[in-house]
Amino acid sequence: MIQLLRTLVAVLCLSGTAIASDLQPTHEFTLDNGLKVIVREDHRAPVVVSQLWYKVGSSYETPGRTGLSHMLEHMMFKGSEKLGPGEASRILRELGAQENAFTSNDFTAYYQVLARDRLAVAFELEADRLASLRLSEDEFLRELEVVKEERRLRTDDRPSSLAFERFRTLAYPASGYRNPTIGWMSDLERMTVEDTRDWFQAWYAPNNATLVVVGDVTLAEVRGLAARYFGPIEARALQPAKQPVELAEPGERRLRMHVRTQLPSLMMAFNVPALATGADPRQIHALRLLSALLDGGSSARLATRLERGEELVTGASAWYDAHTRGDSLFVLSASPNVQRGHSLEDVEAGLWRELDALRQTPPDAAELERVRAQVIAGLVFERDSITQQATAIGRLESVGLSWRLMDEELQALEAITPEDIQSAAQTFFTRSRMTVAHVLPLEAENE
């Protein structure tokens, strides 16, 4: 069985490398104005995805000015000197294209998926709003109310989202990752159109962006179109952006919160590095496999031991994001099996038993190979989508890494040993790095 799993991992690694190097040549060039362009060929269908990534997100924001990156994302659809509000979206819809945008802690991105022969239209529209965005006060005031309502629906009126937002403010004591992407309501209420204009001028420049194109295209045609539409836009002086580096061991932090929920839940996080900040990439890839080992489906440790074995929890999860601009979190969450009489304190103790087991004993070879094959298979199958390929490239570039890592990570994961897993657990699963939140129903507030 172990040999079968090793063979599967080897085949997946080789196939992933073959996809990248043989079937999908990837090219990189930079325009004179500093716009970086990455082209990945995928000729399976006459379709292309175009994504423009700006290196700015909520982690760039400062107290009193949160939510600006997300608000500006909304305003980017409100017209330019050439087009009125919504006209660019109408043009794309009439061409049968898909479009959208998203903002995160580290970046803001805009994308279109369309027929390969319409790529010039996507470039023209994207370059137009970068060169001549119209930020009118009337449109801003209307859209600001939309964003406020979005915050109410997605965070303020959703107990789990509200609890996690508060949890992050403790888990990230030193960096901008404590800022909610949508912004604090108090900051939204005093935001002005001038704030968004200043934010646009500070960060929306070709020399602070990456254009990613994946699909049925060639380097020559993308180079020509990029030079035609984006080339005339002038570069601008940029302010320095420092990495959101955290305190390595901030000390144990605890939050007890009552929200409108029927059942209690627990969140636990450990301050850990990411690929962009870690000194040893092996530790980072070990944490990625560790997350899957704990929560990689029905055969993972949390499910087999705490949920079905001890019947301690009704559900548990673990996740870790290695592709952040700054330091990251390793997060666990669980809900106690109250029908069996278990409490949040019982759940916390159970999670620590699993973490201590990893600290004391490395996983055996069969377990690690199963988890590794699962993770690598997920990565390989994910890359079947041109949109996912473009997103992986754009994200890596926007957090200060290289797109080449997406073609190298399969081998990096394959090299991780059981001892690497144990070492990462010993290094990072300590109480001095830990934040814990007990989330309880409102009716328990006075108990």
C-alpha positions as CSV (number, residue, x, y, z in Angstrom):
1,M,0.0,0.0,0.0
2,I,2.8,2.4,0.9
3,Q,4.5,1.7,-2.4
4,L,1.3,2.4,-4.3
5,L,0.9,5.7,-2.6
6,R,4.5,6.6,-3.4
7,T,3.9,5.7,-7.0
8,L,0.8,7.9,-7.1
9,V,2.8,10.9,-5.7
10,A,5.6,10.4,-8.2
11,V,3.2,10.2,-11.1
12,L,1.3,13.3,-10.0
13,C,4.5,15.3,-9.5
14,L,5.8,14.2,-12.9
15,S,2.5,15.0,-14.6
16,G,2.3,18.4,-13.0
17,T,5.8,19.2,-14.2
18,A,5.0,18.0,-17.7
19,I,1.8,20.1,-17.8
20,A,3.9,23.2,-16.8
21,S,6.9,22.7,-19.0
22,D,5.7,21.0,-22.1
23,L,2.0,21.7,-22.7
24,Q,1.8,25.2,-21.1
25,P,4.9,27.4,-21.8
26,T,4.9,30.4,-19.6
27,H,6.4,33.7,-20.5
28,E,7.2,36.9,-18.6
29,F,8.0,40.4,-19.7
30,T,7.8,44.0,-18.3
31,L,6.6,47.1,-20.2
32,D,8.6,50.3,-20.0
33,N,6.1,51.7,-17.5
34,G,6.8,48.8,-15.1
35,L,3.7,46.7,-15.8
36,K,4.7,43.1,-15.3
37,V,3.0,40.7,-17.8
38,I,2.9,36.9,-17.4
39,V,1.5,34.7,-20.2
40,R,0.7,31.1,-19.8
41,E,-0.4,29.1,-22.9
42,D,-3.2,26.6,-22.7
43,H,-4.5,25.8,-26.1
44,R,-7.2,23.2,-25.2
45,A,-10.1,25.6,-25.9
46,P,-10.4,29.0,-27.7
47,V,-10.8,30.8,-24.4
48,V,-8.7,33.2,-22.4
49,V,-8.7,34.7,-18.9
50,S,-7.2,38.1,-18.3
51,Q,-6.5,39.3,-14.7
52,L,-5.0,42.6,-13.6
53,W,-3.6,42.4,-10.0
54,Y,-2.8,45.4,-7.9
55,K,-0.5,45.1,-4.9
56,V,-2.8,46.7,-2.4
57,G,-5.3,45.3,0.0
58,S,-6.6,45.7,3.6
59,S,-3.2,44.9,5.1
60,Y,-1.9,48.1,3.5
61,E,-4.5,50.2,5.4
62,T,-4.0,52.1,8.6
63,P,-6.2,52.7,11.6
64,G,-9.1,55.0,10.7
65,R,-8.8,54.2,7.0
66,T,-9.9,50.6,6.7
67,G,-12.0,49.4,3.8
68,L,-10.5,51.7,1.2
69,S,-9.1,48.9,-1.0
70,H,-12.5,47.2,-1.1
71,M,-14.4,50.4,-1.7
72,L,-12.2,51.3,-4.6
73,E,-12.8,47.9,-6.1
74,H,-16.5,48.8,-6.2
75,M,-15.7,52.3,-7.7
76,M,-13.7,50.8,-10.5
77,F,-17.0,49.8,-12.2
78,K,-18.4,53.3,-12.0
79,G,-17.1,54.7,-15.2
80,S,-14.1,56.5,-16.8
81,E,-13.6,59.5,-19.0
82,K,-14.8,57.4,-22.0
83,L,-17.5,55.2,-20.5
84,G,-20.3,55.8,-18.0
85,P,-21.1,53.7,-14.9
86,G,-21.6,50.1,-15.8
87,E,-21.0,50.5,-19.5
88,A,-17.8,48.4,-19.6
89,S,-19.7,45.6,-17.9
90,R,-22.5,45.9,-20.4
91,I,-20.0,45.6,-23.3
92,L,-18.5,42.5,-21.8
93,R,-21.9,40.9,-21.2
94,E,-22.8,41.5,-24.8
95,L,-19.7,39.6,-25.8
96,G,-20.6,36.7,-23.6
97,A,-17.7,37.4,-21.3
98,Q,-17.6,36.8,-17.5
99,E,-16.1,39.5,-15.3
100,N,-15.6,40.2,-11.6
101,A,-13.2,41.5,-9.0
102,F,-12.0,40.6,-5.5
103,T,-10.1,42.3,-2.7
104,S,-8.1,40.5,0.0
105,N,-5.6,41.4,2.7
106,D,-2.8,41.5,0.1
107,F,-4.2,42.4,-3.3
108,T,-7.1,43.6,-5.4
109,A,-7.7,41.9,-8.7
110,Y,-10.0,42.3,-11.7
111,Y,-10.7,39.6,-14.3
112,Q,-12.4,38.7,-17.5
113,V,-13.0,35.3,-19.1
114,L,-13.8,35.5,-22.8
115,A,-13.3,34.2,-26.3
116,R,-9.6,34.4,-27.4
117,D,-10.4,36.8,-30.2
118,R,-12.0,39.3,-27.8
119,L,-8.9,39.7,-25.6
120,A,-8.2,43.2,-27.0
121,V,-11.6,44.4,-25.7
122,A,-10.7,43.2,-22.1
123,F,-7.3,45.0,-22.3
124,E,-8.9,48.2,-23.7
125,L,-11.5,48.4,-21.0
126,E,-9.1,47.5,-18.2
127,A,-6.5,50.0,-19.3
128,D,-9.1,52.7,-19.7
129,R,-10.2,52.6,-16.1
130,L,-6.6,52.5,-14.9
131,A,-5.8,55.5,-17.0
132,S,-8.9,57.6,-16.5
133,L,-11.1,56.3,-13.7
134,R,-14.0,58.6,-12.9
135,L,-14.6,59.0,-9.1
136,S,-17.7,61.1,-8.8
137,E,-19.1,62.0,-5.3
138,D,-22.6,61.0,-6.3
139,E,-21.6,57.5,-7.4
140,F,-19.3,57.2,-4.3
141,L,-22.1,58.0,-1.9
142,R,-24.5,55.5,-3.5
143,E,-21.9,52.8,-3.6
144,L,-20.8,53.5,0.0
145,E,-24.3,52.6,1.2
146,V,-24.1,49.3,-0.9
147,V,-20.8,48.5,0.9
148,K,-22.3,49.3,4.3
149,E,-25.2,46.9,3.6
150,E,-22.7,44.3,2.4
151,R,-20.9,44.5,5.7
152,R,-24.2,44.2,7.7
153,L,-25.3,41.1,5.7
154,R,-21.9,39.3,5.5
155,T,-20.4,40.2,8.9
156,D,-22.6,42.1,11.4
157,D,-25.6,39.8,11.0
158,R,-23.6,36.6,10.6
159,P,-22.5,35.4,14.1
160,S,-19.7,33.2,12.8
161,S,-18.2,36.0,10.6
162,L,-18.5,38.5,13.4
163,A,-16.7,36.2,15.8
164,F,-13.9,35.5,13.4
165,E,-13.4,39.2,12.7
166,R,-13.0,39.9,16.4
167,F,-10.7,36.8,16.7
168,R,-8.4,38.1,14.1
169,T,-7.8,41.4,15.9
170,L,-6.2,39.3,18.8
171,A,-4.5,36.8,16.5
172,Y,-2.7,39.6,14.6
173,P,-1.5,42.0,17.3
174,A,1.2,43.7,15.2
175,S,0.2,43.7,11.6
176,G,-2.4,45.0,9.2
177,Y,-3.9,41.6,8.9
178,R,-6.1,42.5,11.8
179,N,-8.0,44.9,9.5
180,P,-11.2,43.5,8.0
181,T,-11.1,43.7,4.3
182,I,-14.6,45.3,4.1
183,G,-13.5,47.8,6.8
184,W,-14.8,48.7,10.2
185,M,-18.3,50.3,10.1
186,S,-17.0,53.4,11.9
187,D,-14.4,53.9,9.2
188,L,-17.0,53.4,6.4
189,E,-19.2,56.0,8.0
190,R,-16.5,58.7,7.8
191,M,-15.0,57.7,4.4
192,T,-15.0,60.3,1.7
193,V,-14.6,60.3,-2.1
194,E,-11.3,62.1,-1.6
195,D,-10.1,59.1,0.4
196,T,-10.7,56.8,-2.5
197,R,-9.1,59.3,-4.9
198,D,-6.0,59.4,-2.8
199,W,-5.9,55.6,-2.5
200,F,-6.2,55.2,-6.3
201,Q,-3.4,57.7,-6.8
202,A,-1.2,55.9,-4.3
203,W,-1.5,52.4,-5.5
204,Y,-3.2,52.1,-8.9
205,A,-0.2,52.4,-11.2
206,P,1.2,50.1,-13.9
207,N,4.4,49.7,-11.9
208,N,2.3,48.3,-9.0
209,A,0.4,45.8,-11.0
210,T,0.7,42.4,-12.7
211,L,-1.2,41.4,-15.8
212,V,-1.8,37.7,-16.0
213,V,-3.1,36.1,-19.2
214,V,-3.8,32.3,-19.4
215,G,-5.4,30.5,-22.3
216,D,-5.4,30.1,-26.1
217,V,-2.9,32.9,-26.8
218,T,0.7,33.4,-27.8
219,L,3.4,35.5,-26.3
220,A,3.6,37.7,-29.5
221,E,-0.1,38.6,-29.6
222,V,-0.3,39.4,-25.8
223,R,2.9,41.4,-26.0
224,G,1.5,43.5,-28.8
225,L,-1.9,44.1,-27.2
226,A,-0.3,44.9,-23.8
227,A,2.0,47.5,-25.4
228,R,-0.9,49.0,-27.3
229,Y,-3.3,49.4,-24.5
230,F,-1.3,49.6,-21.3
231,G,2.0,50.9,-22.7
232,P,0.9,54.6,-22.9
233,I,-0.1,54.7,-19.2
234,E,2.7,56.4,-17.2
235,A,4.4,54.9,-14.2
236,R,4.0,56.8,-10.8
237,A,6.2,57.1,-7.7
238,L,5.1,54.5,-5.2
239,Q,5.3,54.6,-1.4
240,P,7.2,51.7,0.2
241,A,5.0,48.8,1.4
242,K,6.5,46.8,4.2
243,Q,5.6,43.2,4.9
244,P,3.0,42.6,7.6
245,V,5.5,40.9,10.0
246,E,4.0,39.6,13.3
247,L,5.5,39.1,16.7
248,A,6.9,35.5,16.7
249,E,5.6,34.8,20.2
250,P,3.1,37.4,21.3
251,G,1.9,35.4,24.3
252,E,-1.3,33.5,24.9
253,R,-4.4,35.5,24.1
254,R,-8.0,34.7,24.9
255,L,-11.5,35.9,23.8
256,R,-14.8,35.0,25.2
257,M,-17.7,36.2,23.0
258,H,-21.4,35.9,23.0
259,V,-23.3,36.1,19.7
260,R,-26.6,35.1,18.2
261,T,-25.9,31.5,17.8
262,Q,-27.5,28.3,19.1
263,L,-24.4,26.3,19.7
264,P,-21.0,27.1,21.1
265,S,-17.8,26.9,19.1
266,L,-14.1,27.3,19.5
267,M,-11.4,28.9,17.4
268,M,-7.6,28.4,18.0
269,A,-4.8,29.9,16.0
270,F,-1.0,29.9,16.1
271,N,1.2,32.7,14.7
272,V,3.4,31.1,12.0
273,P,5.4,32.3,9.0
274,A,4.4,32.0,5.3
275,L,6.6,31.3,2.3
276,A,7.2,35.0,1.9
277,T,8.5,35.4,5.4
278,G,9.7,32.0,6.6
279,A,13.5,31.3,6.8
280,D,13.0,27.6,5.9
281,P,10.6,26.7,3.2
282,R,10.5,23.1,4.5
283,Q,8.8,24.3,7.6
284,I,6.1,26.0,5.5
285,H,5.4,23.0,3.3
286,A,5.4,20.8,6.5
287,L,2.6,23.0,7.9
288,R,0.7,22.6,4.7
289,L,0.8,18.9,5.0
290,L,0.1,19.1,8.7
291,S,-3.1,20.9,8.0
292,A,-4.3,18.1,5.7
293,L,-3.1,15.5,8.1
294,L,-5.5,17.0,10.8
295,D,-8.3,17.9,8.4
296,G,-8.0,16.2,5.0
297,G,-11.3,14.5,4.8
298,S,-13.0,11.6,6.6
299,S,-9.7,9.7,7.2
300,A,-7.9,12.7,8.8
301,R,-7.1,12.8,12.5
302,L,-9.6,15.3,13.7
303,A,-12.5,13.4,12.0
304,T,-11.4,9.9,13.0
305,R,-10.3,10.7,16.6
306,L,-12.3,13.6,18.0
307,E,-15.5,13.3,15.9
308,R,-16.1,9.6,15.3
309,G,-13.7,8.2,18.0
310,E,-14.2,10.2,21.2
311,E,-17.5,11.8,19.9
312,L,-16.0,14.9,21.5
313,V,-17.0,17.3,18.6
314,T,-19.7,17.5,16.0
315,G,-17.2,18.9,13.5
316,A,-13.6,20.2,13.5
317,S,-11.4,21.8,10.9
318,A,-7.8,23.0,10.4
319,W,-6.4,25.4,7.7
320,Y,-3.3,27.2,6.9
321,D,-2.5,29.7,4.1
322,A,1.2,29.6,3.1
323,H,0.8,32.2,0.3
324,T,0.4,35.5,2.2
325,R,2.5,38.7,1.9
326,G,3.3,38.6,5.6
327,D,3.2,36.1,8.5
328,S,0.2,33.8,8.6
329,L,-2.0,31.8,11.0
330,F,-2.5,28.1,11.5
331,V,-6.1,27.9,12.5
332,L,-8.2,25.2,14.1
333,S,-11.9,25.3,14.9
334,A,-14.4,22.9,16.4
335,S,-17.9,22.6,17.9
336,P,-18.5,20.5,21.1
337,N,-20.8,17.6,21.0
338,V,-23.2,19.0,23.5
339,Q,-25.5,16.0,23.3
340,R,-22.7,14.0,24.8
341,G,-22.2,16.7,27.5
342,H,-19.0,18.0,26.2
343,S,-17.9,21.7,26.7
344,L,-15.6,24.1,25.0
345,E,-13.0,23.3,27.6
346,D,-13.2,19.7,26.7
347,V,-12.8,20.5,23.0
348,E,-9.7,22.7,23.7
349,A,-8.1,19.9,25.7
350,G,-8.9,17.4,22.9
351,L,-7.3,19.7,20.2
352,W,-4.2,20.0,22.4
353,R,-4.0,16.2,22.7
354,E,-3.8,16.0,18.9
355,L,-1.2,18.7,18.6
356,D,0.9,17.2,21.4
357,A,0.7,13.8,19.7
358,L,2.3,15.4,16.6
359,R,4.9,17.2,18.7
360,Q,5.9,13.9,20.5
361,T,5.7,11.4,17.6
362,P,6.1,11.9,13.8
363,P,3.4,10.5,11.6
364,D,4.1,7.1,10.1
365,A,5.1,6.8,6.5
366,A,1.8,5.4,5.3
367,E,-0.2,8.3,6.8
368,L,2.1,10.9,5.4
369,E,2.1,9.4,1.9
370,R,-1.7,9.3,1.9
371,V,-2.0,12.9,3.0
372,R,0.7,14.0,0.5
373,A,-1.0,12.3,-2.4
374,Q,-4.2,13.9,-1.5
375,V,-2.7,17.4,-1.3
376,I,-0.7,17.0,-4.6
377,A,-3.7,15.5,-6.4
378,G,-5.8,18.6,-5.4
379,L,-3.2,20.9,-6.7
380,V,-2.8,19.1,-10.0
381,F,-6.6,18.9,-10.6
382,E,-7.0,22.5,-9.6
383,R,-4.6,23.6,-12.4
384,D,-7.0,22.0,-15.0
385,S,-8.9,25.4,-14.9
386,I,-7.3,28.3,-16.7
387,T,-8.9,30.7,-14.2
388,Q,-7.3,28.8,-11.3
389,Q,-3.9,28.8,-13.1
390,A,-4.1,32.6,-13.6
391,T,-5.2,33.1,-10.0
392,A,-2.3,31.0,-8.7
393,I,0.2,33.0,-10.8
394,G,-1.3,36.4,-9.8
395,R,-1.5,35.7,-6.2
396,L,2.1,34.5,-5.9
397,E,3.4,37.6,-7.8
398,S,1.2,39.9,-5.7
399,V,2.6,38.7,-2.4
400,G,6.2,39.0,-3.4
401,L,6.9,35.5,-4.6
402,S,7.5,34.1,-8.1
403,W,4.9,32.4,-10.3
404,R,7.5,29.7,-10.9
405,L,6.8,28.3,-7.4
406,M,3.5,26.9,-8.7
407,D,5.5,24.6,-10.9
408,E,8.0,23.7,-8.2
409,E,5.7,23.1,-5.1
410,L,4.8,19.6,-6.0
411,Q,8.4,18.5,-5.6
412,A,8.8,20.6,-2.5
413,L,5.8,18.8,-0.9
414,E,7.1,15.4,-2.0
415,A,10.4,16.1,-0.1
416,I,8.8,16.6,3.3
417,T,9.6,13.8,5.8
418,P,7.7,12.7,9.0
419,E,10.5,14.3,11.0
420,D,9.8,17.7,9.2
421,I,6.2,17.4,10.3
422,Q,7.2,16.7,13.9
423,S,9.7,19.6,13.9
424,A,7.1,22.1,12.6
425,A,4.7,21.0,15.3
426,Q,7.3,21.4,18.0
427,T,8.3,24.8,16.7
428,F,4.9,26.4,16.1
429,F,2.3,24.7,18.3
430,T,3.2,26.6,21.6
431,R,1.0,28.5,23.9
432,S,3.1,31.6,23.5
433,R,1.9,31.7,19.8
434,M,-1.7,30.9,20.6
435,T,-5.0,32.8,20.4
436,V,-8.2,31.1,21.6
437,A,-11.8,32.2,21.2
438,H,-14.8,30.7,23.0
439,V,-17.9,31.7,21.1
440,L,-21.1,31.2,23.1
441,P,-24.8,31.8,22.6
442,L,-26.2,35.1,24.0
443,E,-28.4,33.3,26.6
444,A,-25.2,32.0,28.2
445,E,-23.8,35.6,28.7
446,N,-24.8,35.9,32.3
447,E,-24.0,32.4,33.4
